Amino acid sequence: MSDPAPLRFAIVGHPNEGKSSVVSTLAEDDTVPVGPMPGETRACHNYPVIIDSRIVVEFIDTPGFQNPRHTLAWLENFGSADEQAIHAFREKHRTLPAYQHECQLLEPIEKGAGIIYVVDGSRPLRQTDLAEMEILRRTGRPRLAIINSKDRNEEYLDEWKAAFRRHFNSVRVFNAHHANYAQRMALLDTLKSIDQDWQPAMEEVIEAFRDDWEHRLAATATLIGELLETSISHFALADCGEGDDHEREEHLKERFRKELSAMERRFHERIRKLFKHNIFQFEPSSQTALQQDLFSERVWRVLGLDRTQLMWAAALAGGTGGAGLDVLFSGISAGVFTAGGALLGALSAYFGGERLAKVKAPGPRILGLDLSPRLGRTQLKIGPMHNLQFFFILLDRALIFFSYVINWAHGRRDQPSDEEAEKSSEGFTSTWNEEQRRLATRYFDALKKAEDAADMDPARREFQKFLRQQLLEMSREGSQKPAL
């Protein structure tokens, strides 16, 4: 038995009111052409939402009205039932250039699509708007009005709402450039209520959206775990030989830093793809913690945990805390951070002058670099980064990037404003309670100690369950840490 035809919604309105942005955000499709000039959309384009290889709902981007007042006058003079008048209008005017947009936007509506009417609520109501509303009312199709205020000016909201109540089944304020997952779901829930016959189908659509979102959150938690596990266990080797040992060490440190940064970038790309950001490449401000190098002084100063939180997290987890800060910062070569802004000295001051690098290990070491025989040769080794603060910083940056991606509407095409970039740059993990930080630290300890994947399965499962819940709460609340 074939699946029923998906529900279809025509997104209509005046040119340059944000119709394409609404389509792009609702369909999570950043291929929808969006531009500042009127008339960007000149023909109807269908944008299906596909979940598990099935189209669950379809949004239709339509051209803006050209001559709504003349169109309404013709319909009023036709002297027949509304549905017949709409069909007759299209037949009569389909070859006339001045009415091409009206003929096109009315076609999917005539074929049964629901109506989502979009206006820019930051401007005053006009007579042409009233004409458009009356044309849509005469179609007899279920109708939802969206107030998409481009500059968040609420001066005219009451005027718009009063007019909409006379012409539409429901009204919603929805900013297509800033709508997050929770707001998209609220809009879908409103569509469910505008026509009783649609309710069962819309409930299936909403359930499919929620299931798909939870699958994406589970995939995100898995990707974060993979990033943490590969980064914490990573190390770099280089052969010793004749020549400048210091220069060789510096090259190895730089390579190690670049390899860890590359792992993080690959994680970012996979998260972008998972949440359907395929074309628009937004860039966080260069002054923010997420955009700066993983080993920069600013990143280590503002993300992760403070000294007290680190000590308690480690102590409560029954792992690294008993040995003090030396172990918390073990595995860091004294020169690892030089490329990131002389972090070593800054952190030494920040943590009261305590030693950051050396921890005793079998065999000779130079500034945290192992010199161990391998296949008859002596090699330099840096890593792995068995460092609790590095773990929390890496986790923070992953959560910040996730938050950034899920709260960046697909219909948005600009870059973050200075105001967004200047807001608090604290990470997420510093706000966790002691039990949550202890759970994360147990996972970190398992990462360090496990000799194979099976050894750390209990800690991994515990952390993954906790992380999925954190991601779900972040998406429900639309919480976005603007340290971007």
C-alpha positions as CSV (number, residue, x, y, z in Angstrom):
1,M,0.0,0.0,0.0
2,S,1.4,3.4,-1.1
3,D,1.9,6.2,1.4
4,P,-0.8,8.9,1.3
5,A,0.0,12.2,-0.6
6,P,1.9,14.6,1.7
7,L,0.3,17.8,2.9
8,R,1.3,20.8,0.8
9,F,1.5,24.5,1.9
10,A,1.8,27.4,-0.5
11,I,3.9,30.3,1.1
12,V,2.4,33.4,-0.4
13,G,2.6,37.2,0.1
14,H,3.8,40.5,-1.2
15,P,7.3,40.6,-2.8
16,N,10.3,41.0,-0.4
17,E,8.3,40.1,2.7
18,G,10.4,37.0,3.6
19,K,8.5,34.2,2.0
20,S,11.6,32.4,0.7
21,S,13.2,32.8,4.1
22,V,10.2,31.1,5.7
23,V,10.3,28.3,3.2
24,S,14.0,27.8,3.8
25,T,13.7,27.7,7.6
26,L,10.6,25.4,7.7
27,A,12.1,23.0,5.1
28,E,15.6,23.2,6.6
29,D,16.8,23.8,3.1
30,D,19.5,26.5,2.6
31,T,19.4,26.0,-1.2
32,V,16.2,28.2,-1.3
33,P,17.2,31.4,-3.1
34,V,16.9,34.3,-0.6
35,G,17.9,37.8,-1.5
36,P,17.2,41.4,-0.4
37,M,15.8,42.6,-3.7
38,P,12.0,42.1,-4.5
39,G,11.1,39.5,-7.1
40,E,13.8,36.9,-6.2
41,T,11.1,34.2,-6.7
42,R,9.5,34.4,-10.1
43,A,8.0,30.9,-10.3
44,C,6.6,28.3,-7.9
45,H,9.3,25.9,-6.5
46,N,8.5,22.9,-4.3
47,Y,10.7,22.1,-1.3
48,P,9.8,18.7,0.2
49,V,10.8,17.6,3.7
50,I,12.1,14.0,3.3
51,I,12.4,11.8,6.4
52,D,13.3,8.1,6.1
53,S,13.1,8.4,2.3
54,R,9.5,9.6,2.5
55,I,8.1,13.1,1.8
56,V,6.2,14.0,4.9
57,V,5.3,17.6,4.0
58,E,5.9,20.0,1.1
59,F,6.4,23.7,1.2
60,I,5.9,25.7,-2.1
61,D,7.7,29.0,-2.6
62,T,5.6,31.3,-4.7
63,P,6.1,34.6,-6.5
64,G,4.8,37.7,-4.8
65,F,1.5,39.3,-5.8
66,Q,1.8,41.7,-8.7
67,N,-1.7,43.3,-9.0
68,P,-3.8,42.2,-6.0
69,R,-6.3,45.1,-6.2
70,H,-7.1,44.5,-9.9
71,T,-7.2,40.8,-9.2
72,L,-9.7,41.2,-6.4
73,A,-11.9,43.6,-8.4
74,W,-12.1,41.0,-11.2
75,L,-13.0,38.2,-8.7
76,E,-15.7,40.4,-7.2
77,N,-17.2,41.1,-10.6
78,F,-17.2,37.5,-11.7
79,G,-20.4,36.8,-9.9
80,S,-19.9,33.1,-9.1
81,A,-18.7,30.8,-6.3
82,D,-15.3,31.7,-5.0
83,E,-13.6,28.4,-6.1
84,Q,-15.0,28.8,-9.6
85,A,-13.9,32.4,-9.7
86,I,-10.3,31.5,-8.9
87,H,-10.2,28.9,-11.7
88,A,-11.8,31.3,-14.1
89,F,-9.4,34.1,-13.2
90,R,-6.4,31.8,-14.0
91,E,-7.8,30.6,-17.2
92,K,-8.6,34.2,-18.3
93,H,-5.2,35.8,-17.3
94,R,-2.6,33.0,-17.7
95,T,-1.1,34.5,-20.9
96,L,-1.1,38.1,-19.6
97,P,2.3,39.2,-18.2
98,A,0.8,41.6,-15.7
99,Y,-0.9,38.7,-13.9
100,Q,1.6,35.9,-14.2
101,H,2.5,35.9,-10.5
102,E,-1.1,35.8,-9.4
103,C,-1.8,32.9,-11.8
104,Q,1.2,31.0,-10.5
105,L,0.7,31.5,-6.8
106,L,-3.0,30.5,-7.1
107,E,-2.3,27.3,-8.9
108,P,-1.1,25.1,-6.0
109,I,-3.9,26.6,-3.8
110,E,-6.5,25.7,-6.4
111,K,-5.0,22.2,-6.4
112,G,-5.6,21.9,-2.6
113,A,-2.5,23.3,-0.9
114,G,-3.0,25.1,2.4
115,I,-2.0,28.8,2.7
116,I,0.8,30.3,4.7
117,Y,0.6,34.1,4.2
118,V,3.7,36.0,5.1
119,V,4.0,39.8,5.8
120,D,6.7,42.0,7.2
121,G,5.1,43.2,10.4
122,S,7.6,45.9,10.9
123,R,5.8,48.1,8.4
124,P,2.2,49.5,8.5
125,L,-0.8,47.8,6.9
126,R,-1.6,48.9,3.3
127,Q,-4.7,48.6,1.1
128,T,-2.8,46.1,-1.2
129,D,-2.4,43.9,1.9
130,L,-6.1,43.9,2.5
131,A,-6.7,43.0,-1.1
132,E,-4.3,40.1,-0.9
133,M,-6.0,38.8,2.3
134,E,-9.4,39.0,0.7
135,I,-8.2,37.1,-2.4
136,L,-6.9,34.3,-0.2
137,R,-10.1,34.2,1.9
138,R,-12.0,33.7,-1.3
139,T,-10.0,30.6,-2.2
140,G,-11.8,28.8,0.7
141,R,-8.5,27.0,1.7
142,P,-7.3,26.7,5.3
143,R,-5.1,29.8,6.0
144,L,-2.4,30.7,8.5
145,A,-0.9,34.2,8.6
146,I,2.7,34.7,9.7
147,I,4.0,38.0,10.9
148,N,7.7,37.9,9.9
149,S,9.1,41.2,11.4
150,K,12.4,41.7,9.7
151,D,13.7,44.4,12.1
152,R,11.7,43.2,15.2
153,N,9.7,46.4,15.2
154,E,6.4,45.7,17.1
155,E,4.8,49.1,16.5
156,Y,2.3,47.7,14.0
157,L,1.6,44.2,15.4
158,D,-1.8,45.0,16.8
159,E,-2.9,46.5,13.5
160,W,-1.8,43.4,11.6
161,K,-3.4,41.0,14.1
162,A,-6.7,42.8,13.9
163,A,-6.8,42.5,10.1
164,F,-5.7,38.9,10.1
165,R,-8.4,37.8,12.5
166,R,-11.0,38.8,9.9
167,H,-9.4,36.8,7.1
168,F,-7.4,33.8,8.6
169,N,-7.9,30.7,10.7
170,S,-4.8,31.4,12.8
171,V,-2.0,34.0,13.3
172,R,1.6,33.5,14.4
173,V,4.6,35.8,14.9
174,F,7.5,33.9,13.4
175,N,10.9,35.4,12.5
176,A,12.3,33.3,9.8
177,H,15.9,34.6,10.4
178,H,16.0,33.6,14.0
179,A,13.5,30.7,14.5
180,N,14.9,27.7,16.3
181,Y,13.7,24.1,16.5
182,A,11.2,24.8,19.2
183,Q,9.7,27.7,17.3
184,R,9.4,25.6,14.1
185,M,7.7,22.9,16.0
186,A,5.2,25.4,17.5
187,L,4.4,26.6,14.0
188,L,3.7,23.1,12.8
189,D,1.5,22.5,15.8
190,T,-0.5,25.7,14.8
191,L,-0.9,24.3,11.2
192,K,-2.5,21.2,12.8
193,S,-5.2,23.3,14.3
194,I,-6.3,25.4,11.3
195,D,-8.3,22.5,9.7
196,Q,-9.8,19.6,11.5
197,D,-9.5,17.3,8.5
198,W,-5.7,17.9,8.5
199,Q,-5.2,17.0,12.2
200,P,-4.4,13.3,11.8
201,A,-2.0,13.9,8.9
202,M,-0.3,16.9,10.7
203,E,0.1,14.8,13.9
204,E,2.0,12.3,11.8
205,V,4.2,15.1,10.3
206,I,5.0,16.5,13.7
207,E,5.8,13.0,15.1
208,A,8.1,12.4,12.1
209,F,9.9,15.7,12.7
210,R,10.4,14.9,16.4
211,D,11.7,11.4,15.7
212,D,14.1,12.7,13.1
213,W,15.3,15.4,15.5
214,E,15.9,12.9,18.3
215,H,17.9,10.7,15.9
216,R,20.0,13.7,14.9
217,L,20.6,14.4,18.6
218,A,21.7,10.8,19.2
219,A,24.0,11.0,16.2
220,T,25.4,14.3,17.6
221,A,26.2,12.7,20.9
222,T,28.0,9.9,19.1
223,L,30.0,12.4,17.1
224,I,31.0,14.3,20.2
225,G,32.1,11.1,21.9
226,E,34.2,10.2,18.8
227,L,35.8,13.6,18.9
228,L,36.7,13.3,22.6
229,E,38.0,9.8,22.3
230,T,40.2,10.4,19.2
231,S,41.5,13.7,20.6
232,I,42.3,12.5,24.1
233,S,44.1,9.4,22.8
234,H,45.9,11.1,20.0
235,F,49.7,11.4,19.9
236,A,52.4,12.4,17.4
237,L,55.8,10.7,16.8
238,A,58.9,11.9,15.0
239,D,62.3,10.1,14.6
240,C,65.3,11.5,16.3
241,G,68.4,12.0,14.3
242,E,71.2,14.3,13.5
243,G,70.4,18.0,13.4
244,D,68.6,20.5,15.6
245,D,66.6,18.6,18.2
246,H,64.9,21.8,19.3
247,E,63.7,22.6,15.8
248,R,62.4,19.0,15.4
249,E,60.5,19.2,18.7
250,E,58.9,22.5,17.6
251,H,57.8,21.0,14.3
252,L,56.3,18.0,16.2
253,K,54.4,20.3,18.6
254,E,53.0,22.2,15.7
255,R,52.0,19.1,13.8
256,F,50.3,17.7,17.0
257,R,48.4,21.0,17.4
258,K,47.3,21.0,13.7
259,E,46.2,17.4,13.9
260,L,43.9,18.0,16.9
261,S,42.5,21.1,15.3
262,A,41.8,19.2,12.1
263,M,39.8,16.6,14.1
264,E,37.7,19.4,15.5
265,R,37.1,20.9,12.0
266,R,36.0,17.5,10.7
267,F,33.5,17.2,13.6
268,H,32.1,20.7,12.7
269,E,31.6,19.7,9.1
270,R,29.7,16.5,10.1
271,I,27.5,18.5,12.4
272,R,26.7,21.0,9.7
273,K,25.8,18.2,7.3
274,L,23.7,16.4,10.0
275,F,21.6,19.6,10.5
276,K,21.4,20.3,6.8
277,H,23.6,23.4,6.6
278,N,25.0,22.5,3.2
279,I,25.6,25.7,1.4
280,F,25.7,28.8,3.6
281,Q,29.0,28.8,5.6
282,F,28.5,31.1,8.5
283,E,31.6,32.2,10.3
284,P,31.7,33.1,14.0
285,S,33.4,36.3,15.0
286,S,37.2,36.1,15.0
287,Q,37.2,37.5,18.6
288,T,35.1,34.6,20.0
289,A,36.3,31.5,21.8
290,L,34.9,29.1,19.1
291,Q,36.6,30.8,16.2
292,Q,40.0,31.0,17.9
293,D,42.6,28.3,17.9
294,L,42.0,25.4,20.1
295,F,45.1,26.1,22.1
296,S,44.8,29.9,22.3
297,E,45.0,31.7,25.6
298,R,41.5,33.1,25.4
299,V,40.0,29.6,24.8
300,W,41.7,28.2,27.9
301,R,40.7,31.2,30.0
302,V,37.0,31.3,29.2
303,L,36.0,27.7,28.5
304,G,36.1,24.6,30.5
305,L,36.1,24.7,34.3
306,D,37.8,26.9,36.8
307,R,40.4,25.6,39.3
308,T,37.9,24.7,42.0
309,Q,35.5,23.0,39.6
310,L,38.3,21.0,38.2
311,M,39.6,19.8,41.6
312,W,36.1,18.8,42.8
313,A,35.2,17.1,39.5
314,A,38.3,15.0,39.6
315,A,38.1,14.3,43.3
316,L,34.4,13.3,43.2
317,A,35.1,11.0,40.3
318,G,37.7,9.2,42.4
319,G,40.3,9.6,39.6
320,T,42.8,12.2,38.8
321,G,42.0,14.7,41.6
322,G,44.0,13.0,44.4
323,A,47.3,13.8,42.7
324,G,46.6,17.5,42.4
325,L,47.0,19.9,39.6
326,D,50.1,18.4,38.2
327,V,48.1,15.4,37.0
328,L,45.2,17.5,35.8
329,F,47.6,19.2,33.4
330,S,49.9,16.2,32.7
331,G,50.9,15.4,29.1
332,I,51.2,19.0,28.0
333,S,54.6,19.9,26.7
334,A,55.9,23.2,27.9
335,G,55.9,24.5,24.4
336,V,52.7,23.1,23.0
337,F,50.9,26.4,23.3
338,T,53.4,28.7,21.9
339,A,51.6,28.9,18.5
340,G,48.4,29.9,20.4
341,G,49.6,32.9,22.2
342,A,52.0,32.1,25.0
343,L,49.4,30.2,27.0
344,L,51.9,28.5,29.3
345,G,52.8,31.7,31.2
346,A,49.2,32.9,31.3
347,L,47.9,29.7,32.7
348,S,50.8,29.5,35.2
349,A,49.7,32.9,36.6
350,Y,46.0,31.9,36.4
351,F,46.6,28.8,38.5
352,G,48.9,30.4,41.0
353,G,52.3,29.4,39.5
354,E,51.7,25.7,39.8
355,R,53.7,23.4,37.4
356,L,51.7,22.5,34.3
357,A,53.6,20.0,32.4
358,K,55.7,17.3,33.8
359,V,54.5,14.1,35.2
360,K,56.9,11.2,35.8
361,A,56.8,8.3,33.3
362,P,59.1,5.4,32.5
363,G,62.0,6.4,30.3
364,P,63.6,9.8,29.6
365,R,61.5,12.8,28.7
366,I,62.3,16.3,27.4
367,L,59.7,18.9,28.4
368,G,57.0,16.3,28.3
369,L,58.3,14.6,25.1
370,D,59.0,10.9,25.4
371,L,62.3,9.6,24.1
372,S,61.7,5.9,23.7
373,P,63.2,3.2,21.6
374,R,61.2,1.8,18.7
375,L,62.4,-0.6,16.1
376,G,65.9,0.3,17.1
377,R,65.4,4.0,16.7
378,T,64.9,6.8,19.1
379,Q,61.7,8.8,18.6
380,L,60.1,11.9,20.0
381,K,56.5,11.6,21.1
382,I,54.0,14.2,22.2
383,G,50.6,13.3,23.6
384,P,48.2,11.8,24.3
385,M,46.5,14.8,26.0
386,H,45.5,13.1,29.3
387,N,44.4,16.5,30.6
388,L,41.1,17.1,32.3
389,Q,40.9,20.8,31.4
390,F,41.6,20.0,27.7
391,F,38.7,17.4,27.9
392,F,36.2,20.0,29.2
393,I,37.4,22.7,26.7
394,L,37.0,20.3,23.8
395,L,33.5,19.3,25.1
396,D,32.5,22.9,25.6
397,R,33.5,23.9,22.0
398,A,31.6,20.9,20.6
399,L,28.4,22.0,22.6
400,I,28.8,25.6,21.6
401,F,29.1,24.7,17.9
402,F,26.1,22.4,18.2
403,S,24.1,25.2,19.8
404,Y,25.2,27.6,17.1
405,V,24.2,25.3,14.3
406,I,20.7,24.3,15.6
407,N,19.8,27.9,16.3
408,W,21.0,29.3,13.0
409,A,17.9,29.4,10.9
410,H,18.3,28.1,7.3
411,G,16.6,31.2,6.0
412,R,19.3,33.5,7.5
413,R,22.0,34.7,5.1
414,D,23.9,37.3,7.1
415,Q,26.8,36.9,9.5
416,P,26.6,37.3,13.4
417,S,26.3,40.8,14.6
418,D,28.8,42.5,16.9
419,E,26.1,42.4,19.6
420,E,25.8,38.6,19.3
421,A,29.6,38.2,19.4
422,E,30.1,40.4,22.4
423,K,27.7,38.5,24.7
424,S,28.9,36.2,27.4
425,S,31.5,33.7,26.2
426,E,31.2,31.1,29.0
427,G,30.8,27.5,28.0
428,F,28.2,25.0,29.0
429,T,30.1,22.7,31.3
430,S,30.8,25.4,33.9
431,T,27.1,25.5,34.6
432,W,26.7,21.8,35.2
433,N,26.2,20.6,38.7
434,E,28.7,18.4,40.6
435,E,27.0,15.2,39.7
436,Q,27.0,16.1,36.0
437,R,30.7,17.1,36.1
438,R,31.6,13.9,38.0
439,L,29.8,11.8,35.4
440,A,31.8,13.5,32.6
441,T,35.1,13.1,34.6
442,R,34.4,9.4,35.0
443,Y,34.2,9.1,31.2
444,F,37.5,11.1,30.9
445,D,39.1,8.7,33.3
446,A,37.8,5.7,31.3
447,L,39.2,7.3,28.1
448,K,42.7,7.4,29.7
449,K,42.7,4.0,31.2
450,A,40.9,1.8,28.7
451,E,43.2,-0.5,26.7
452,D,40.4,-1.4,24.3
453,A,36.9,-0.2,23.4
454,A,35.1,-2.8,25.5
455,D,36.8,-1.6,28.7
456,M,35.2,1.8,28.6
457,D,31.7,0.8,27.4
458,P,29.9,1.3,30.7
459,A,31.3,4.9,31.1
460,R,30.6,5.6,27.4
461,R,27.0,4.5,27.7
462,E,26.5,6.5,30.8
463,F,28.0,9.6,29.3
464,Q,26.1,9.2,26.0
465,K,22.8,9.0,27.8
466,F,23.6,12.1,29.8
467,L,24.8,14.0,26.7
468,R,21.7,13.2,24.6
469,Q,19.6,14.6,27.4
470,Q,21.7,17.8,27.5
471,L,21.4,18.2,23.7
472,L,17.6,17.7,23.9
473,E,17.3,20.3,26.6
474,M,19.4,22.8,24.6
475,S,17.3,22.3,21.5
476,R,14.0,22.6,23.4
477,E,15.0,25.8,25.1
478,G,16.6,27.2,22.0
479,S,19.6,28.0,24.3
480,Q,22.5,29.5,22.3
481,K,25.7,30.3,23.9
482,P,26.8,33.4,21.9
483,A,30.5,32.8,22.4
484,L,30.8,32.4,18.7
